Amino acid sequence: MLLENASLELLKRALPELDAGFEELPALARPSMASARQFEVMAEVATLLQNNFPYFHPLYAGQMLNPPHPIARAAYALATWINPNNHALDGGRASSAMEKESVAEIAAMFGWKEHLGHLCGGGTMANLEALWVAGQLHPDKKVVASDQAHYTHQRITSVLKLPFAAVASDSRGRMDLAALEKMLEAGDVGTIVATIGTTGTGSVDPLPEILHLARTYGVRVHADCAYGGYFKLATTLPPEARAAYDQIAKVDSIVIDPHKHGLQPYGCGCVLFKDPSVGTHYKHESPYTYFTAADLHLGEISLECSRPGASAVALWATQRLLPLTEGGEFAKMLESSRQAAVTFSDLLCGDPRWVVPFAPELDIVVWAPRARTAEETSALSQKIFDQSALQNLHLALIHLPARFFTSAALPKPMWASTEGKVLCLRSCLMKPEHRDWLPRIWEILGTAADAVLPR
């Protein structure tokens, strides 16, 4: 069987233990077996779900999709028998405590003992909360982010009615410091978004220098670590990326997505604030939910109301099994993914058919077939993408600025013009198994290239 099924045994053994906690209640009449109709419906669901790419398999090396760890899957399912709501302690006492503990562990990973934070539906909602607080502190001031940052920042600032500007990126997809300082000189910037692992190329913005500029001009710094945050634990990062991670504790707010590298089911994001006093901006009262305890209800520090307690239970169980520590089993998984990306990039650089604009900083690799024009390269990328999929190797495509491919690091510029964008191939090698599957991935890619590239 290709699909993981150990979580079924974990769930089967844990469910009676959960049930035992309620044995004093009067018995309920429940059907002892699922009905034939239920089996029919579930079979139909399973058939419909086959209409997906094999996200769980190492030959899926495209988008940022990672299967949950078996214990996360089982713990999430177990929690649904209770179906807790982590908005208020009334709706999720145990799961709220698990959330607070899990979030505190994530904050500690970044070097924060004191913090304010919670889980949310994903990176978009987490970034919305961080920028909403930034807007409360600096109303009408501009939010700036790299032109390679996630599109969600421009969308969110539009929702929040905050001005936004994109900062130019350098030839490695990172925020350009000279362009940033020129914007800061105008005096109308309130928040800089530093992306610690862009979702396009995995590039890490130069955080130490950004923090220096922010202090000089009196500006907040928000670290969007939604994709790359967990690499804080990796000991194999290149020096510039390592320097950025070592400075994360100095930012004002952080976003990270446990449903990416954190091995969690969707959706599980997390927002953290260094200064707990920002919680005053969330102040509100509920006439009926906050009444069983004087302790802080998570809904009192969240823009979201109802939230699945199951997400907190799954995250707590995973971090209990795989602590967020350097040198631990979880950290080694991240290092395996990064090694896969480095090895893959080296293979591409050693093959004259391909051109790689820059080495990966995390576990995302971008590359393109070498051709005479950007248009020809784009067409070949699409064909190789399609041909690889026919052989069950699923890659991704990305439009990148053509100027990324004209750096002095290349033997000669690919194209005379640096204007416009070019369609490239992209892989997120975020499964630890990707390292061992690289020979097969490389073989299929080579076969696909042979079928497409001119001889």
C-alpha positions, 0 to 999 in steps of 0.5 A: 500500500502506497498511502500511509496507514499506521495512523489508523492503528494509532487512532484505533488504540487511542480512541478507547482511552479517550472514551474512558474519560467520559465513562461516568456519563449515561450510556448513549445508543449508538449504531455498532457498525457503519451502514452499507450506505455509509460504506458506499459513500466513503468508497465514492469519496475515495474514488473522487479523491483519486483525481489528485496529484500524488502529493504524498509521494517523493515523485511529487516534487512541485508545489509546497505540499507535504503529507502530515506526520502519522501522529498528526493525522491520528491526533487530528482525527482523534480530536474530531470525536470531541470537535473542540473550538479553540476560540474560548476555553468553554469550547476547548479546554484541553486543546487550548492548553495544547495550543498555548504550549505548542505556540510557546515552543515555536516562539522558543525556537525563534529565541522568544521567552515572552510573546503573544501568539496563537494558531490560525487558518494559515499563513495568509490569516497569520500575516493579516493579523501581523499587518493589522497590528502594524496598522494599529501601531502605525496607521496610514503608514506604508507596508513594504515587501520585496517584489518576490514576497508572497502576493498575500501582503499586497492583497492583505494591505488592500483589505486593511486599507494600508498603503503598500509598495514593493521593493526591488529584488536583487539577482538572487531574489532577495530584497535589495537594500539600496532600494529599501533605504531609498523608500525609507528615506521618504519617511512614510514607511511603518513596516518592512516585511522581511521574507525568510524563505520566499515561496517562489525561490526559497530566497532569504531576505538579508535580515541583519541589514534590514534590521539595521535600516529599520532601527535607523528609520524607526520602522517595525519589521515583520518576518514572514517565515511561513515557508522557511521558518523551521529552517531555524533548526538546520545547521547546514544553511549557507552563511548569509541565510544563517545570519538572517535566522540568527537575527529573527529574535530581533523582529517585531512579529513572526508568521510560520506555517506548521502545515508546511514543514511542520508536518501538519494537516491544512490549515495550521498557521501561527502568528507571534508578537514579541511584545505581548502588549499588542494584545490590547488592540484585540480587546473585545467582550463576548456576552456568552463565551468567556465565562468559565475561566478567568484565564486568557481565552485564545479568542481574546487575542485573535481576529478569527473566532471559531478555530479547530482545536484539532489543529492544536492537538495535532501540532502538540502531539507532533512536537511531543514526538519530534521536539523543535531542537537542533540536532533532533530528528525533526531538524535532521529531516529539514537538513535532509530536504536541504541536502536534496536541494543542494545535490539536485542543484549541483547536478543541474549545474553540471549538465550543459542542458540546464541553467541555474540562476543561483544556488538554493538557500533552503530546499527550493530549486529553480532552473531552466533549459538553456536556449537562445531566447527567453521565449524559447526557454519558456516554451521548453520549460512547459514541454519538459513539465508536461513530459515529466508528468507523463512519467509521474514526475510532478514539477512546478512552473514559475515565472521569474525575472529574466534578469535573474539569469544574466548574473556574472556567475553564469558562463555567458548571459542567456539573453541579451535583454533583461526585460520581462519574465521567463517560465522556469522549472521549480521543485520544492524538495521538502520531503525528507525522502527526496534525498534518496529519490534524487537518482530516480527524479534525475533519471526521469528529468533526463528522459523528459529533456531528451524527448523535448530539447533539440539535439 
